[in-house]
Amino acid sequence: MREHSYTISVPEQWGEGIVSVAKGGQLALDVRLESVHEGILISGTADAEYDGECSRCLRAISQPVEVEFQELFEYPGGETADFELQDDHVDLETLVRDAIVLSLPFQPVCRPECPGLDPATGDLRTDSSGVAQDPIDPRWAALQELTETESASDAVQSREES
């Protein structure tokens, strides 16, 4: 068994869409290699940082991503090997890239309570605005008036009862 730690730069952009790990970004690898009967068992962690935009408010974000991986690199000659040893070397790029790209968020946010953009104006909503009333669709306005009159009559009845 051997353990190694590396810090390397990402050879190309990993990921597409709203967020990705940029080309040249730092990638920290902690790897453990164990000799087993079928080949070399590789396990470890990879730490990087992804950049992109918040899917709600479109602000630039940069957040860490950490993944764990484990894979068996089989000796050459096996019929069903996903990963094979190549001249007593293992190529971790595909394994680590796939693990990181699959762990990138599909809809990243700058913070969990991000209010997003106002659909009417396109401006950033503020946190202090409280509960915003959506404009009432004119087709439902009659129902809104009905609920307002019912709540007013309920208030009058409760005063009369007490």
N, C-alpha and C positions, 0 to 999 in steps of 0.2 A: 504494500500500500504506500502511496505517495500523496502528499498534499502540496498544492501550489497556490499562490496568490499572484494575480497579474492585474495591471492597470494598462489598458490599451485604448487606442482611439477607434471609433466605429468607422469601418472602411467605406460605408455608403449609407444613405438615408434608410432607416428601418421604419417602415410603416407608411401608410398613405392615409389621406383624409384629413381630419381636423388636427390630429396630433401625430407626432413622429419623433423618433430619436434622430437627431441631426448628424450628418456626416461630419466626422472629426470630433464628435462628443466623446467624453470619457466613459469607459466601461470598466467596472471593477469586477473581477472574477475570482472566486474562491472555489477551487476544484479539488476533488478527491478522486484518485484513480486506484481501483482495486483489481487485482488479478483474480479472475474466476476461471472455472473450467472452460466456459464457452468463449471467453475473450476478456475484455477490460470493461469493468463497470465504472462509469463516470457519473458522479453526483456532485452537485455544488449549487452555488448561488451566483447571480449576476445582478449588479446594481448599475443603473444608468439614470438619465434624466430626460424626460420628454418635453418638447416644446410644442405650442400650438395655440388654439383659441378656445375660449369658453363657448360651449354650444348654446348658452342662454344669452350672454351679454356681449360676446365677441371680443372680450378683453384678451390680451396676450397672457398665456399661462406657461409656467415651467414647473413641473413637479417630478419627484423621484418615482422610479419604478423598480421594484425588486422581484425577481423570480427565482424559483428553485427548479432544478432540472435533474433528471436521472435517466441514463440511457446505457444500454449495453452495446459496446462496439465489438462485434464478433470477429473471430479469426477468418481470413479469406477462405472461400470454398463452401460456406454455408449457403443453403438454398434460399432461405427467407430472411436474409439479413437486411435490416433497414440501414444500419450503419456498420461499416467494416473498417478494420485496421488497415492502414495503407503504409506499408514499409515500416512497421512498428511505430506509426504515428497516428494520432487521432485528430480529425478536423472538427473543432467544436463550433465553427461559425454558423452552420445551418441549424444546429441544435439550439444554440443560444439565441440566434436571430428569431427563430420560430417561437421560442418561449416568450421573448420580450414582446414581439409584435402581437401575439395572442393575448397578452395581458394588458395592452394599451386600452384605455377606456373608449367605448364606442361613442358616448356622449359626455365628454369631459366638462366639468364645471370648475370655475375659479374657487368657489366655496359652496357647501351644500345648500345654503339658504339664498343663493344668488337669485335676485328678483327678475333678471332678464330685461328684455327691451319691451317698451310699450308698443303694442301692435298698431295703434292708431297713429302715433307720432314717430315711432322709430327711435325715440330717445331712451336713455337708460333709466329704468325705474329706480326710485330711491327707496331705501329701507324704511325711512320715516313716514312714508306716505300712508301707512296703515293698510286697512283692507280697502282696496279700490273697488268702486262700483263699476261694473261693466255697463256700457250703454245698453239700454233695453231695446231689443228688437221691436220695431213698431207693431209687428204681428202679434206680439205677446203683451203689449201695453194694457189691453183690456183686463187681462188676468192680473197684472200688477195692481191695477186699481181695485180689483175685487179683494185681493189679500190685504190691502191697506184699509178698506172699509170694514172687513171682518175683524182685524186686530183692533180697530177703534171701537167697534161695537162690543167686543170682548172686554175691553178696558172699562167701558161704561157699565157693563153688567157686573163686573167684579166690584166696582165702587158701590153699586146699588145693593149688593148682597152684604157688604160689610157695613 
